[in-house]
Amino acid sequence: MTHPTPHPVKSVAVLPGDGIGPEVTSAALDVLDKLALPLDLRFGEIGWECWRQEGNPVPARTWKLLEETDTCLLGAITSKPLREAEEELPADLRGTGLTFVSPVIQLRQRLSLYANIRPVSDLVDGRFDFTVIRENTEGLYAGYDFHGLDDALWNLVREHPNAQASGPGSSSVTLRLQTRFGMDRLIRHGFAYARSHGHHRLTLVDKPNVLRHSGNHLRELLELIAVDHPEIETEILNVDAVALWLVRRPERFGVLVAENMFGDILSDLGAGVMGGLGLAPSGNIGDHGSYFEPVHGSAPGMAGQDRANPMAMVLTVAQMLDHLGMPVPGGELREAVRAVAGRRTTLTYDMGGASGTREVAHAVAEQLDRSPEDVLDRLARLDTASVSDALDSLGIGGVLAGIAPRVPGARAAGRAFTVTYQPVDPAAQGFRNAADYLDDVPEGSFVLVDNAGSTRCTNWGSLLTKLAQRRGVRGTALHGSARDIAEIRAAGYPLFSTGATMVSGKNRVELAATGRDVVIDGVTVRPGDLLIADDNGVLVVPAEHAAEVADRAERVERTEGAIAEAVDAGLRLDEARRRYGYAKPWDDGGGRQSRA
């Protein structure tokens, strides 16, 4: 599958690292190759072997590579205690004062990667989809960990009875550093992430009933920042309560923001809820760079055995593509992983299967070959009423309620390219253009614009229509309004909208994001899902169910066609319906005469 997009080439530093890192990286890149994206992959070295050979786990050449590229894909890193690290150095480097510092810590500190992003989703049933955003640079992991206390630290703890019983030489203290600068940027990032990914609740996780002063500081920061995001519900919960609810009701959460240690624990708990570390991706985002890695670690005892689960790395690549402004192919990778995980026929040992790393990656790559265009072409030939019946038979809601055709007789089907608007801040200064996103829309896409169903101003007109036609966009659906309707009808462009108005969107609305999930009347549309539209309206077919929906919709049309022919030939309607299976027209026997 290729994506003829106008995106400029993005450069990625690929650092396979240690243990199973090289093999899961190689397997995931084989899957990525199927998408034929404008990526320049540049390979480098990092990790334990660099330490063993050079006494530096992140060589200067690797830092140079990171400076020259847009982001980094990291395989896995092995770290060992100080004694073992010294023993594994070359003889000429031992005793020279070299200290092993984890490459992960070096990357986070040097690149100021303050936010660790851990998406957690139900790959099989779609029951939950939340993200843990962990502060990366402060908290108990900031490095202020002491054993054998000097006078200043001893004076802080000397009244504790256990400290008195142990004395300063046998007591340890670790400080939880929490700054306004660090937590302010983290909470703001959490709100931005929630808005761009369609989440409506942000949960700040801490332990304010025990850590009263620092907890109150966090509360004040959250309340201050939340004023700018009235559309997002906020709450502060104790970390132990969140751990319980992540197990019992993970679907209640959207974005969870936490300081370093609490976020570390909850994100691994989230991986367990998701199905294990073999499925867990992550990204590290900051002011001066980013890197993406699966969180399963290097598992050196498993290296070279073709047993490691590559799905976490494939999902990590998808997360990286989102970050690089390529959400549609990122969504395709996720849907391919969901499909393979859901079939349960090609899985590694950790998911109850017996397949190897390469075999699972091959299954995901094959799913990419299957998904799409042939199924899309089949759906494009079907009436939306038949597709709606097929979705109903699967218990899937797909109708985008209230979005009606503006060009009679126009039909369209394509992959969803989602666009989200937000109102312009009345206090904002200067001209605010509605949006300039069409240059980034891939050919063959179906544009879905979410302006909260507003009819107060327009999100589409004749100029965008001309550009969309020139770029090969298949149609546009607006959860909002359009204008220049007569010109768009004359052009024959498939346009669907909630309303029509002549009022411009300039200085009224502005682009909030592209490529994030959109929810319309309880129906979620993800980038890469299939949108089908005709005179009946618009509906969405989730990408992972597209083939089954197409099969069932085709049976529906065969059944109804057979009933119509029988009635035309003189058969009573009730008898024709009974004979050809009208009650369940999507069944395998749909359209064939019953022997009953």
Wavefront OBJ file of the C-alpha trace (Angstrom):
o trace
v 0.000 0.000 0.000
v 1.322 3.423 -0.840
v 0.400 6.846 0.425
v 0.921 9.464 -2.284
v 0.976 12.303 0.209
v 2.457 15.772 -0.102
v 4.299 15.389 3.194
v 7.939 16.429 3.118
v 10.393 13.659 3.879
v 10.854 13.161 7.623
v 14.118 11.809 8.982
v 14.176 9.224 11.754
v 17.186 8.122 13.797
v 16.748 4.363 14.264
v 18.639 3.032 17.284
v 17.951 -0.724 17.630
v 19.878 -0.965 20.912
v 20.267 -4.119 22.996
v 18.734 -7.546 23.563
v 15.531 -8.050 21.599
v 15.669 -4.438 20.414
v 17.292 -5.171 17.022
v 14.888 -7.981 16.112
v 11.634 -6.196 17.052
v 12.915 -3.057 15.319
v 13.739 -4.957 12.143
v 10.367 -6.754 12.191
v 8.432 -3.515 12.697
v 10.340 -1.730 9.937
v 9.422 -4.549 7.551
v 5.780 -3.745 8.338
v 6.412 -0.026 7.935
v 7.875 -0.626 4.476
v 4.418 -1.692 3.294
v 3.188 1.884 3.710
v 5.865 3.397 1.425
v 5.976 6.629 3.432
v 8.299 9.621 2.890
v 10.697 8.614 5.668
v 14.484 8.757 5.710
v 15.603 6.087 8.190
v 19.142 6.644 9.472
v 20.616 3.954 11.702
v 22.832 4.543 14.705
v 24.236 2.848 17.815
v 23.259 3.087 21.456
v 23.299 0.965 24.571
v 25.234 -1.692 26.394
v 27.530 -2.763 23.568
v 28.638 0.849 23.119
v 29.435 0.950 26.849
v 31.330 -2.349 26.731
v 33.433 -1.294 23.762
v 33.840 2.454 24.256
v 32.861 3.263 27.834
v 30.026 5.456 26.570
v 26.503 4.074 25.969
v 25.571 7.134 23.877
v 28.558 7.952 21.641
v 29.112 11.443 20.262
v 28.191 10.225 16.758
v 24.771 9.196 18.051
v 24.124 12.634 19.561
v 25.076 14.146 16.205
v 22.591 11.832 14.464
v 19.844 12.877 16.872
v 20.554 16.536 16.154
v 20.243 15.923 12.411
v 16.930 14.012 12.449
v 13.293 14.846 13.196
v 12.734 12.125 15.779
v 14.120 8.832 17.041
v 12.899 5.233 17.112
v 14.590 3.297 19.920
v 14.559 -0.506 20.213
v 15.525 -1.417 23.768
v 18.259 -0.647 26.292
v 20.075 -2.921 28.745
v 21.232 -1.381 32.013
v 23.172 -3.103 34.798
v 24.275 -2.118 38.332
v 27.465 -0.145 38.881
v 29.672 -3.136 39.751
v 28.672 -5.159 36.682
v 29.028 -2.112 34.482
v 32.630 -1.617 35.643
v 33.446 -5.310 35.154
v 32.243 -5.364 31.544
v 34.389 -2.421 30.431
v 37.512 -3.122 28.350
v 40.523 -3.626 30.607
v 42.093 -0.325 29.596
v 38.966 1.612 30.642
v 38.407 0.021 34.055
v 39.216 2.187 37.012
v 39.298 5.360 34.922
v 36.294 6.954 36.604
v 33.776 6.177 33.871
v 30.217 5.856 35.197
v 27.400 4.155 33.367
v 24.388 6.435 33.039
v 21.320 4.923 31.398
v 20.923 6.128 27.802
v 17.218 6.618 28.483
v 18.005 9.054 31.299
v 20.593 10.805 29.132
v 18.121 11.233 26.281
v 15.402 12.578 28.542
v 17.676 15.027 30.305
v 19.721 16.309 27.354
v 16.702 16.664 25.042
v 14.443 17.962 27.849
v 11.896 15.226 27.192
v 9.510 16.072 29.992
v 6.420 14.060 28.917
v 6.289 10.278 28.655
v 3.193 9.343 26.635
v 1.767 5.844 27.199
v -1.396 5.028 25.183
v -3.435 2.113 26.522
v -6.254 0.608 24.455
v -8.321 -2.546 24.225
v -7.066 -3.990 20.947
v -9.726 -6.689 20.695
v -13.049 -5.319 21.957
v -12.407 -1.562 21.952
v -13.747 -1.272 25.496
v -11.230 1.315 26.719
v -8.814 3.835 25.267
v -6.859 6.039 27.661
v -3.376 7.524 27.918
v -1.022 7.950 30.867
v 1.179 11.041 30.603
v 4.052 10.841 33.040
v 6.415 13.624 34.070
v 9.899 12.558 33.018
v 12.396 14.893 34.659
v 11.404 15.468 38.302
v 9.811 13.614 41.201
v 11.569 10.811 43.049
v 13.568 10.004 39.902
v 15.282 13.383 39.721
v 18.433 11.876 41.207
v 18.262 13.284 44.755
v 18.760 9.915 46.436
v 21.093 9.770 49.450
v 22.390 7.133 51.830
v 24.469 8.280 54.758
v 23.077 11.706 55.540
v 24.931 14.984 55.911
v 23.881 17.479 58.565
v 21.363 19.274 56.360
v 19.476 16.096 55.462
v 19.824 14.640 58.937
v 18.212 17.713 60.446
v 15.175 17.128 58.224
v 14.555 13.599 59.481
v 16.246 13.301 62.852
v 12.976 13.482 64.804
v 11.607 10.368 63.113
v 11.897 7.456 65.573
v 13.285 5.089 62.930
v 15.960 7.624 61.991
v 16.854 8.035 65.649
v 17.207 4.270 65.977
v 19.421 4.022 62.863
v 21.524 7.170 62.965
v 22.609 9.324 59.966
v 25.066 6.760 58.630
v 22.396 4.083 58.249
v 19.529 6.220 56.987
v 18.537 7.072 53.426
v 16.531 9.969 51.999
v 15.078 10.455 48.531
v 13.610 13.856 47.659
v 10.531 14.268 45.461
v 11.317 17.342 43.402
v 8.233 19.052 41.993
v 8.483 22.496 40.406
v 5.938 24.901 39.032
v 7.864 24.995 35.743
v 7.891 21.221 35.378
v 4.317 20.476 36.356
v 2.820 23.471 34.568
v 4.173 22.345 31.189
v 3.129 18.747 31.892
v -0.465 19.641 32.755
v -0.715 21.936 29.735
v 0.595 19.131 27.544
v -2.027 16.842 29.069
v -4.843 19.218 28.123
v -3.472 19.665 24.609
v -3.217 15.903 24.199
v -6.761 15.372 25.464
v -8.127 17.939 23.039
v -6.208 16.643 20.033
v -7.179 13.007 20.711
v -10.860 13.562 21.467
v -10.735 12.849 25.209
v -13.133 14.747 27.455
v -11.691 13.963 30.887
v -8.285 14.706 32.403
v -7.382 13.014 35.685
v -4.498 14.375 37.762
v -3.115 11.472 39.771
v -1.272 12.097 43.047
v -1.561 11.370 46.767
v -2.800 14.733 48.089
v -4.267 13.298 51.304
v -0.712 12.390 52.402
v 1.571 14.661 50.340
v -0.434 17.693 51.380
v 1.782 20.632 50.433
v 3.036 19.394 47.070
v -0.419 17.956 46.383
v -2.049 21.304 47.040
v 0.463 22.969 44.715
v -0.600 20.565 41.943
v -4.246 21.259 42.645
v -3.755 25.001 42.324
v -1.902 24.553 39.033
v -4.619 22.291 37.631
v -7.392 24.689 38.596
v -5.532 27.608 37.028
v -4.891 25.838 33.712
v -8.317 24.148 33.539
v -9.991 27.548 33.186
v -8.670 27.659 29.600
v -10.186 24.236 28.793
v -13.846 24.283 29.872
v -14.692 21.513 27.397
v -12.532 19.018 29.325
v -13.692 17.631 32.672
v -10.973 17.514 35.347
v -10.520 15.569 38.561
v -7.802 14.819 41.130
v -7.649 11.242 42.388
v -5.417 9.336 44.783
v -2.990 7.046 42.985
v -4.147 3.932 44.865
v -7.778 4.585 43.887
v -6.748 5.046 40.266
v -4.873 1.738 40.329
v -8.060 0.030 41.489
v -10.238 1.672 38.832
v -7.758 0.987 36.043
v -8.341 -2.694 36.725
v -12.089 -2.553 37.350
v -13.290 0.223 35.027
v -10.533 1.439 32.703
v -13.121 2.873 30.301
v -13.873 5.745 32.726
v -10.506 7.383 32.002
v -9.318 9.564 29.135
v -5.985 11.234 29.946
v -4.184 10.597 33.218
v -1.398 13.015 34.196
v 0.997 12.030 36.979
v 4.366 12.848 38.485
v 7.291 10.604 37.659
v 7.007 7.605 39.974
v 3.220 7.397 40.102
v 3.120 7.691 36.319
v 5.774 4.985 35.974
v 3.730 2.537 38.048
v 0.350 3.362 36.496
v 1.644 3.169 32.936
v 2.925 -0.370 33.507
v -0.376 -1.253 35.159
v -2.046 0.115 32.033
v 0.124 -2.166 29.929
v -1.089 -5.095 32.013
v -4.711 -4.076 31.507
v -3.983 -3.829 27.792
v -2.572 -7.348 27.665
v 1.082 -7.069 28.659
v 4.295 -5.217 27.937
v 4.443 -6.898 24.535
v 1.662 -4.545 23.423
v 2.700 -1.305 25.120
v 4.077 1.609 23.055
v 5.465 4.882 24.362
v 6.702 8.256 23.258
v 8.888 10.826 24.994
v 8.194 14.419 23.996
v 10.035 17.573 24.940
v 11.258 20.998 24.017
v 14.262 19.875 21.970
v 13.316 16.523 20.512
v 11.468 13.256 20.916
v 11.975 9.536 20.841
v 9.640 6.555 20.706
v 10.201 3.092 22.157
v 8.282 -0.022 23.191
v 8.376 -0.364 26.953
v 9.085 -4.084 27.219
v 12.811 -3.654 27.859
v 15.697 -5.516 26.268
v 14.999 -9.031 27.666
v 18.579 -10.170 26.918
v 17.778 -13.777 27.815
v 15.314 -13.909 24.923
v 17.494 -12.187 22.318
v 17.904 -14.004 19.028
v 15.202 -16.597 19.724
v 12.438 -15.113 17.515
v 10.044 -15.110 20.497
v 9.601 -11.414 21.276
v 6.257 -9.804 20.524
v 6.750 -7.150 17.795
v 3.308 -5.586 18.291
v 4.519 -3.051 20.866
v 7.135 -1.821 18.409
v 4.599 -1.642 15.549
v 2.255 0.391 17.781
v 5.236 2.567 18.769
v 5.919 3.239 15.090
v 2.244 4.204 14.706
v 2.603 6.652 17.607
v 5.721 8.091 15.985
v 3.856 8.582 12.686
v 1.135 10.515 14.535
v 3.832 12.768 15.966
v 5.332 13.304 12.508
v 1.966 14.462 11.135
v 1.040 11.155 9.451
v -2.002 10.023 11.472
v -3.702 8.116 8.643
v -0.905 5.544 8.120
v -0.454 5.494 11.900
v -4.101 4.522 12.210
v -3.670 1.841 9.562
v -0.858 0.236 11.564
v -2.999 0.227 14.704
v -5.960 -1.274 12.879
v -3.752 -3.977 11.364
v -2.440 -4.902 14.838
v -6.022 -4.918 16.186
v -7.126 -7.257 13.410
v -4.279 -9.722 13.994
v -4.717 -9.606 17.781
v -8.474 -10.099 17.407
v -8.158 -13.193 15.190
v -5.868 -14.844 17.787
v -4.371 -17.176 15.206
v -0.900 -15.607 14.933
v 0.345 -14.535 18.350
v 3.558 -14.794 20.347
v 3.836 -16.799 23.565
v 2.962 -13.848 25.846
v -0.496 -13.647 24.243
v -1.120 -17.379 24.393
v 0.198 -18.220 20.935
v 3.138 -20.103 19.489
v 4.185 -17.833 16.602
v 7.544 -16.140 16.298
v 8.484 -12.486 16.020
v 8.788 -12.547 12.224
v 5.601 -14.534 11.734
v 3.520 -12.064 13.744
v 5.063 -9.088 11.945
v 4.337 -10.799 8.615
v 0.684 -11.261 9.648
v 0.402 -7.553 10.455
v 2.012 -6.640 7.122
v -0.381 -8.975 5.285
v -3.289 -7.312 7.073
v -2.132 -3.965 5.677
v -2.262 -5.482 2.204
v -5.786 -6.708 2.839
v -7.243 -3.623 4.414
v -8.305 -1.249 2.396
v -8.736 -0.369 -1.113
v -10.543 -3.517 -2.339
v -12.885 -3.389 0.661
v -13.365 0.335 0.157
v -14.276 -0.202 -3.487
v -16.839 -2.817 -2.454
v -18.386 -0.499 0.118
v -18.432 2.367 -2.385
v -20.731 0.339 -4.648
v -23.231 -0.334 -1.862
v -26.193 1.719 -0.701
v -25.644 3.258 2.740
v -28.910 1.650 3.882
v -27.417 -1.801 3.260
v -24.181 -0.835 5.005
v -26.192 0.526 7.945
v -28.082 -2.783 8.223
v -24.766 -4.644 8.219
v -23.416 -2.427 10.981
v -26.620 -2.967 12.982
v -26.185 -6.728 12.692
v -22.768 -6.380 14.350
v -23.997 -4.011 17.047
v -21.883 -1.148 15.687
v -23.225 2.392 15.534
v -22.079 4.103 12.369
v -24.545 6.812 11.347
v -23.226 10.387 11.638
v -26.554 11.816 12.715
v -27.658 15.164 11.336
v -25.154 15.326 8.478
v -27.223 15.571 5.292
v -26.401 15.643 1.561
v -26.039 19.073 -0.093
v -25.454 17.776 -3.633
v -28.317 15.464 -4.700
v -27.199 12.217 -6.271
v -23.584 12.536 -5.142
v -21.916 9.467 -3.627
v -18.540 9.165 -1.963
v -16.422 6.647 -0.086
v -12.931 7.115 1.303
v -10.660 6.947 4.296
v -11.392 9.460 7.000
v -9.064 12.444 7.263
v -10.324 14.150 10.410
v -10.231 17.893 11.047
v -11.282 19.547 14.312
v -12.134 23.210 14.791
v -12.369 25.309 17.916
v -13.817 28.780 18.581
v -11.394 31.687 18.326
v -10.518 33.124 21.706
v -12.269 36.533 21.882
v -9.125 37.957 23.483
v -6.888 36.773 20.630
v -5.160 39.494 18.647
v -4.807 39.687 14.876
v -6.405 37.880 11.964
v -7.423 34.260 12.621
v -7.761 32.165 9.488
v -10.234 29.298 9.654
v -7.738 26.684 8.401
v -5.169 25.726 5.764
v -5.030 21.958 6.025
v -6.062 20.707 2.575
v -2.516 20.685 1.233
v -1.801 17.851 3.691
v -4.817 15.678 2.825
v -3.794 12.466 1.016
v -5.360 11.666 -2.324
v -8.406 9.406 -1.975
v -9.323 10.692 1.476
v -12.785 11.617 2.698
v -12.507 14.797 4.781
v -14.525 14.868 8.010
v -14.686 18.270 9.687
v -15.903 18.573 13.278
v -17.094 22.036 14.292
v -19.397 20.704 17.020
v -22.370 20.796 14.627
v -22.396 24.593 14.579
v -24.575 26.453 12.074
v -23.264 29.873 13.135
v -20.439 29.999 10.614
v -19.106 28.009 7.677
v -16.232 25.527 7.457
v -16.345 24.877 3.708
v -16.971 26.740 0.470
v -16.270 26.817 -3.247
v -12.525 27.536 -2.931
v -11.906 24.496 -0.738
v -14.084 22.454 -3.103
v -11.917 23.343 -6.098
v -8.732 22.502 -4.224
v -10.201 19.237 -2.915
v -11.186 18.148 -6.415
v -7.749 19.011 -7.728
v -6.096 16.981 -4.964
v -8.283 13.906 -5.520
v -10.254 14.174 -2.269
v -13.343 11.961 -2.557
v -15.800 13.982 -0.499
v -16.368 16.140 2.568
v -18.673 15.710 5.560
v -19.103 18.652 7.915
v -20.321 18.401 11.473
v -20.911 22.074 10.855
v -21.940 24.259 7.948
v -21.029 25.050 4.344
v -21.681 27.905 1.945
v -21.487 28.475 -1.838
v -23.861 25.530 -2.179
v -24.936 26.355 -5.751
v -21.334 26.423 -6.974
v -20.522 23.173 -5.186
v -23.564 21.502 -6.746
v -22.521 22.743 -10.161
v -19.092 21.175 -9.567
v -20.755 17.871 -8.616
v -18.592 17.567 -5.505
v -19.930 15.183 -2.802
v -20.658 17.488 0.138
v -22.558 16.618 3.298
v -23.137 18.940 6.242
v -25.212 19.681 9.310
v -26.268 23.047 7.920
v -25.667 25.825 5.436
v -24.901 29.475 6.112
v -23.276 32.372 4.336
v -21.311 33.489 7.444
v -17.518 33.133 7.150
v -15.519 31.149 9.683
v -12.686 33.691 9.611
v -12.018 35.146 13.063
v -14.776 32.901 14.448
v -13.226 29.431 14.375
v -9.727 28.112 13.873
v -8.035 24.777 13.331
v -7.578 22.803 16.557
v -6.071 19.628 15.120
v -6.016 17.165 12.264
v -5.817 13.420 12.622
v -7.523 12.993 15.961
v -10.569 10.902 16.810
v -13.883 12.674 16.248
v -17.078 11.820 18.149
v -20.441 12.763 16.607
v -23.594 11.892 18.543
v -21.770 9.065 20.309
v -20.210 7.598 17.150
v -16.404 7.677 17.022
v -14.549 8.226 13.752
v -10.833 7.432 13.785
v -8.388 8.533 11.101
v -8.298 5.814 8.475
v -11.826 4.541 9.158
v -14.013 4.249 6.057
v -16.661 6.905 5.397
v -19.548 6.057 3.044
v -22.073 8.674 1.921
v -24.990 9.054 -0.461
v -28.441 10.670 -0.510
v -29.307 8.902 2.758
v -26.486 10.595 4.683
v -23.059 9.624 6.000
v -21.861 6.679 8.046
v -18.541 5.352 9.255
v -17.276 1.781 9.034
v -14.483 1.060 11.540
v -11.451 -0.091 9.581
v -11.069 -3.302 11.588
v -14.647 -4.368 10.693
v -14.660 -3.210 7.065
v -14.385 -6.619 5.387
v -17.121 -8.190 7.517
v -19.396 -5.178 7.005
v -18.876 -5.345 3.236
v -19.692 -9.081 3.221
v -22.889 -8.559 5.201
v -24.014 -5.499 3.246
v -23.587 -7.382 -0.028
v -25.788 -10.191 1.349
v -28.391 -7.608 2.383
v -28.525 -6.259 -1.158
v -28.731 -9.765 -2.644
v -31.594 -10.628 -0.284
v -33.566 -7.480 -1.024
v -32.955 -7.893 -4.738
v -34.269 -11.456 -4.633
v -37.358 -10.360 -2.693
v -38.062 -7.582 -5.218
v -37.752 -9.982 -8.154
v -40.061 -12.477 -6.478
v -42.686 -9.821 -5.793
v -42.448 -8.579 -9.391
v -43.077 -12.169 -10.489
v -46.321 -12.234 -8.481
v -45.287 -13.738 -5.111
v -46.891 -12.284 -1.988
v -44.564 -9.943 -0.080
v -44.807 -11.892 3.184
v -44.006 -15.149 1.421
v -41.088 -13.595 -0.494
v -39.639 -12.201 2.712
v -39.967 -15.554 4.483
v -38.527 -17.457 1.555
v -35.420 -15.305 1.114
v -34.557 -14.659 4.766
v -35.682 -11.057 5.207
v -35.417 -11.314 9.021
v -31.634 -11.720 8.828
v -30.634 -10.723 5.318
v -26.945 -10.502 6.266
v -26.674 -14.219 7.075
v -24.675 -16.500 4.801
v -27.899 -17.737 3.222
v -29.117 -14.210 2.458
v -30.607 -13.951 -1.035
v -30.952 -17.744 -1.460
v -34.327 -19.419 -1.334
v -35.118 -21.135 1.964
v -35.942 -24.842 1.865
v -38.296 -24.487 4.794
l 1 2 3 4 5 6 7 8 9 10 11 12 13 14 15 16 17 18 19 20 21 22 23 24 25 26 27 28 29 30 31 32 33 34 35 36 37 38 39 40 41 42 43 44 45 46 47 48 49 50 51 52 53 54 55 56 57 58 59 60 61 62 63 64 65 66 67 68 69 70 71 72 73 74 75 76 77 78 79 80 81 82 83 84 85 86 87 88 89 90 91 92 93 94 95 96 97 98 99 100 101 102 103 104 105 106 107 108 109 110 111 112 113 114 115 116 117 118 119 120 121 122 123 124 125 126 127 128 129 130 131 132 133 134 135 136 137 138 139 140 141 142 143 144 145 146 147 148 149 150 151 152 153 154 155 156 157 158 159 160 161 162 163 164 165 166 167 168 169 170 171 172 173 174 175 176 177 178 179 180 181 182 183 184 185 186 187 188 189 190 191 192 193 194 195 196 197 198 199 200 201 202 203 204 205 206 207 208 209 210 211 212 213 214 215 216 217 218 219 220 221 222 223 224 225 226 227 228 229 230 231 232 233 234 235 236 237 238 239 240 241 242 243 244 245 246 247 248 249 250 251 252 253 254 255 256 257 258 259 260 261 262 263 264 265 266 267 268 269 270 271 272 273 274 275 276 277 278 279 280 281 282 283 284 285 286 287 288 289 290 291 292 293 294 295 296 297 298 299 300 301 302 303 304 305 306 307 308 309 310 311 312 313 314 315 316 317 318 319 320 321 322 323 324 325 326 327 328 329 330 331 332 333 334 335 336 337 338 339 340 341 342 343 344 345 346 347 348 349 350 351 352 353 354 355 356 357 358 359 360 361 362 363 364 365 366 367 368 369 370 371 372 373 374 375 376 377 378 379 380 381 382 383 384 385 386 387 388 389 390 391 392 393 394 395 396 397 398 399 400 401 402 403 404 405 406 407 408 409 410 411 412 413 414 415 416 417 418 419 420 421 422 423 424 425 426 427 428 429 430 431 432 433 434 435 436 437 438 439 440 441 442 443 444 445 446 447 448 449 450 451 452 453 454 455 456 457 458 459 460 461 462 463 464 465 466 467 468 469 470 471 472 473 474 475 476 477 478 479 480 481 482 483 484 485 486 487 488 489 490 491 492 493 494 495 496 497 498 499 500 501 502 503 504 505 506 507 508 509 510 511 512 513 514 515 516 517 518 519 520 521 522 523 524 525 526 527 528 529 530 531 532 533 534 535 536 537 538 539 540 541 542 543 544 545 546 547 548 549 550 551 552 553 554 555 556 557 558 559 560 561 562 563 564 565 566 567 568 569 570 571 572 573 574 575 576 577 578 579 580 581 582 583 584 585 586 587 588 589 590 591 592 593 594 595 596
